[in-house]
Amino acid sequence: MLNISRITMPYVALVCATACSVVAAGNRDHARQNLSSNLVMSSEAIVGELEMTFVLGDLKIEGDVHDRDGVITRVLKTWKDREYDDAKDLRDAVAEGIRTDFQERGYFMVLVHEPASQPLGRVDDKQRMLIVTSITEGEQFRLGTVNIENAVPDRELIIPAATLREQFHLRRDGLFSVPEVRAGLERLNGLYVARGYTDFTAEPETKIDNESHHIDLIIRITEGPHKP
């Protein structure tokens, strides 16, 4: 057993304390370096996420629907170059695109259920996503009649109703297309604005016959004051 005198003991304690301090200081420096490194890595990860955009990589449609492959092909083609800052924005946009595709083909009451998404991998800071959704397409409807009238009773329209009807590229018994109804309303707006009726509004109304699978379209027009 090592014999340490009372005089030597304080010096030994001092040396041990100094050594411990050096070790502790070294550990603190190492910890600081690790912390700094982790912070840099975290910052780089955050910047990477901020710079990343989301794109449609693939689409899966579930449910008993017509022309499933055609819908998938058309939506993938339309969205192949569109980028979104948020995955939810991408899901919402693709869901709306699917809804439009069905409504263009007469599926007026189509339901696009809340889509889910899965990452497929990153390419050039673009996160490719698989979108999965379920569709309830409902019945297919055709156009019945199209009536355009003044919202003010017993008042003639400034533009003849026949001319206004021509703005809707829909034919009787043809598939009822919601996108074409929207396009027709835009054309109506252009006609009236060109004539100085900038407060023009058109309110569409649909009457659905579930037995014959036809939809009558009524457009009520408020022309507003003329502004030269």
Residue pairs with C-beta under 8 A, 6 or more apart in sequence:
4 12
48 125
51 125
52 122
52 125
52 126
52 127
53 83
53 84
53 85
53 125
53 126
53 127
54 83
54 84
54 85
54 86
54 87
54 89
54 90
54 126
54 127
54 129
55 79
55 80
55 81
55 82
55 83
55 84
55 90
55 126
55 127
55 128
55 129
56 75
56 76
56 79
56 80
56 82
56 90
56 94
56 128
56 129
56 131
57 120
57 121
57 128
57 129
57 130
58 76
58 120
58 128
58 130
58 131
59 72
59 75
59 76
59 94
59 130
59 131
59 132
60 72
60 130
60 131
60 132
60 133
61 68
61 71
61 72
61 98
61 133
61 134
61 135
62 132
62 133
62 134
62 135
63 134
63 135
63 136
63 137
64 137
65 71
65 102
65 135
65 137
66 137
67 105
71 98
71 101
71 102
74 101
75 94
75 97
75 98
75 101
78 97
79 93
79 94
79 97
82 93
83 126
84 90
84 93
87 117
87 127
87 129
90 117
90 129
90 131
91 115
91 116
91 117
91 131
94 115
94 131
94 133
95 112
95 114
95 115
95 133
96 112
98 112
98 133
98 135
99 110
99 112
100 178
100 179
102 110
102 112
102 135
102 137
103 110
103 177
103 178
103 179
104 175
104 177
104 178
104 179
104 180
105 140
105 175
105 177
106 140
106 141
106 142
106 175
106 176
106 177
107 137
107 138
107 139
107 140
107 141
108 138
108 141
108 176
108 178
108 206
108 208
108 215
109 138
109 139
110 135
110 136
110 137
110 138
111 135
111 136
111 137
111 138
112 133
112 135
113 133
113 134
113 135
113 136
114 133
115 131
115 132
115 133
116 131
116 132
116 133
117 129
117 130
117 131
117 132
118 129
118 130
118 132
119 127
119 128
119 129
119 130
120 128
120 129
120 130
121 127
121 128
122 128
139 210
139 213
140 175
140 213
141 175
141 176
141 208
141 213
141 214
141 215
142 173
142 174
142 175
142 176
142 213
142 214
142 215
143 170
143 171
143 172
143 173
143 174
143 175
143 176
143 214
143 215
143 217
144 172
144 207
144 209
144 212
144 214
144 215
144 216
144 217
145 172
145 216
145 217
146 165
146 168
146 170
146 216
146 217
146 218
146 219
147 216
147 217
147 218
147 219
148 157
148 161
148 164
148 165
148 218
148 219
148 221
149 157
149 161
149 218
149 219
149 220
149 221
150 156
150 157
150 220
150 221
150 222
150 223
151 203
151 220
151 221
151 222
152 222
157 164
157 221
157 223
158 192
158 195
158 197
158 223
159 191
159 192
159 195
163 191
164 188
164 191
164 219
164 221
167 184
167 187
167 188
167 191
168 180
168 181
168 184
168 187
168 217
169 180
169 183
169 184
170 176
170 177
170 180
170 181
170 184
170 217
173 214
176 214
176 215
176 217
181 204
181 217
185 202
185 204
185 219
188 200
188 202
188 219
188 221
189 200
189 202
192 198
192 200
192 223
193 200
195 226
196 226
196 227
196 228
197 223
197 224
197 225
197 226
197 227
198 224
198 227
199 222
199 223
199 224
199 225
199 227
200 221
200 222
200 223
200 224
201 221
201 222
201 224
202 219
202 220
202 221
202 222
203 219
203 220
203 221
203 222
204 217
204 218
204 219
205 217
205 218
205 219
205 220
206 215
206 216
206 217
206 218
207 215
207 216
207 218
208 215
209 215
209 216
